[in-house]
Amino acid sequence: MTIKVLIVDDSALMRALLTEIIGGASDLEVVGAAPDPIAAREMIKALNPDVLTLDVEMPKMDGLEFLSRLMKLRPMPVVMISSMTARGSEVTLQALELGAVDFVAKPRAENISLLQSYAEEIRDKIRAAKGASLLRPPVTTAFTAHSAAPLAGLSSKVLNEKLIAIGASTGGTEAIKDVLVRLPAEIPGIVMVQHMPETFTPSFAKRLDSLGALRVVEAQGGERIQPGHAYLAPGHSHLTVKRTGTGWITELLQSEPVNRHRPAVDVLFDSVAREVGRNAIGVILTGMGKDGAQGMLAMRQAGAWNIGQDQASCVVYGMPREAALVGAVDEVTSLNNVATRILARLKG
């Protein structure tokens, strides 16, 4: 069945480019292209598209304001088209909070040679958006000292010997946030991969750091992984861990993409299987594709305990499904229960 797409972008050049890219796929059809949200509003009523691509910054009505109204009055899958700037990344993260399924960064002029890869990314994300769940579980507020009590009494040995590894893609910015804000500061170190361009990961780490009890940073490579800290893979490199003495340090690799991604969840999980083994807890969250499945299987075979997000709470049930299919997951649970299961495993 053909997926009907409406493009909303104030740039005539981008509208033409997106029309050509999207219309070039046999299963996608561009039913319209609007220069601003006011025109888009009428076209949505007339054309009833399946998926909307939406520019972040536009005249007449801000993209965020339009998205907020749209998700209240006529919820539908939206893929944001974002500028590769600090401002663009901040606004994009806000858009994901408001209910956008995913985003694609606008191609830079010097990257036009990579247009084929860019085209494939847009098409894949539109297809994933069509089947995405628009229902979002409520995100809790940050942990208080009282709510951190479940880990009271954990020895420093446990805090320093255990490691938590998290992987996510489509829908993952909100899913990771939901997990982290439910965790107390007294928690083993966390390493994370979220599929995201390098201009977006610093803003994402900063946003996560401001929300809960954990210290969240974009990994720089060579850091000692400490309890109460979460290290996010930068968008330009694979993140791995390496044992050193009684603990681990982060390492960054700029080797080739894996599963078309850099950073890739499989690369992180493979290193955790190799270096951490049975002292690891793996978590695979919402996302399209199969990245992380084989790495998580290696973790389980090395003795780690793995948790997969369930279908009902995923925006896109792709990565957790693939991990479950290959036998990599020990337990499946809803997003709002992932943190509880991590804590229970640490206590056990």
Buried (B, 14 or more C-beta within 10 A) or exposed (E): EEBBBBBBBBBEEBBEBBBEBBEEBEEBBBBBBBBBBBBBBEBBEEBEBBBBBBBBBBEEBBBBEBBBBBBEEEEBBBBBBBBBBEEBBBBBBBBBBBBBBBBBBBBEEEEEEEEEEBBEBBBBBBBBBBBBBEEBBEBBEBBEEEEBEBBEEBEEEBBBBBBBBBBBBBBBBBBBBBBBBBBBBBBBBBBBBBBBBBBBBBBBBBBBBEBBBBBBBBBEBEBEBBBBBBBBBBBEBBBBBEEEEEBBBBBBBEEEEBBEBBBBBBBBBBBBBBBBBEBBBBBBBBBBBBBBBBBBBBBBEBEBBBBBBBBEBBBBBBBBBBBBEEEBBBBBBBBBBBBBBBBEBBEE
